[in-house]
Amino acid sequence: MDDSNSISQQNKEAIIELKGELKLVHQKIDTIENNHLAHIQKDIDRISKVLYTIGFMILGQILYTITKILTG
């Protein structure tokens, strides 16, 4: 009977430990979803704006060059 109680107690402790670890994993996932992904999205948006700006500048230079060539 004593072995049965000790195994049962060990199982209860293991379950409690797993529940704690599961809560920690859930908290970390929540932090990633709500915090880190928002920062990554802002960085991507900023990079996109820079790339569009550079693209428009290059397009302007190409159009300027074509205009100069056509007008002589």
C-alpha positions in Angstrom: 0.0 0.0 0.0 2.9 2.4 0.7 4.3 1.9 -2.8 0.9 2.7 -4.3 0.6 6.0 -2.3 4.2 7.0 -3.2 3.6 6.3 -6.9 0.3 8.2 -6.7 2.1 11.1 -5.0 4.8 11.1 -7.6 2.2 11.1 -10.4 0.4 14.1 -8.8 3.7 16.0 -8.5 4.6 15.2 -12.1 1.1 16.4 -13.3 1.5 19.6 -11.3 5.0 20.2 -12.8 3.6 19.6 -16.4 0.8 22.0 -15.8 3.3 24.6 -14.7 5.5 24.0 -17.8 2.4 24.1 -20.0 1.4 27.5 -18.6 4.9 28.8 -19.2 4.8 27.6 -22.8 1.4 29.2 -23.3 2.8 32.5 -21.8 5.8 32.5 -24.1 3.6 31.8 -27.2 1.3 34.6 -26.2 4.3 37.0 -25.8 5.6 36.0 -29.3 2.2 36.5 -30.9 1.3 39.8 -29.3 4.7 41.4 -29.0 7.4 40.1 -31.2 5.3 39.6 -34.3 4.1 43.2 -34.0 7.7 44.4 -34.0 8.6 42.2 -36.9 5.7 43.5 -38.9 6.7 47.1 -38.2 10.3 46.3 -39.4 9.0 44.7 -42.5 6.7 47.7 -43.2 9.7 50.1 -42.7 11.9 48.0 -45.1 9.0 48.0 -47.7 8.8 51.8 -47.6 12.5 52.2 -48.1 12.4 49.8 -51.1 9.5 51.6 -52.7 11.3 54.9 -52.2 14.5 53.6 -53.8 12.4 52.1 -56.7 10.7 55.4 -57.4 14.0 57.2 -57.3 15.5 54.7 -59.8 12.4 55.0 -62.0 12.7 58.8 -61.9 16.4 58.5 -63.0 15.5 56.2 -65.9 12.7 58.5 -67.1 15.0 61.5 -66.8 17.7 59.6 -68.9 15.1 58.6 -71.5 13.8 62.2 -71.8 17.4 63.5 -72.2 18.1 60.9 -74.9 14.9 61.6 -76.8 15.3 65.4 -76.6 18.9 65.3 -77.7 
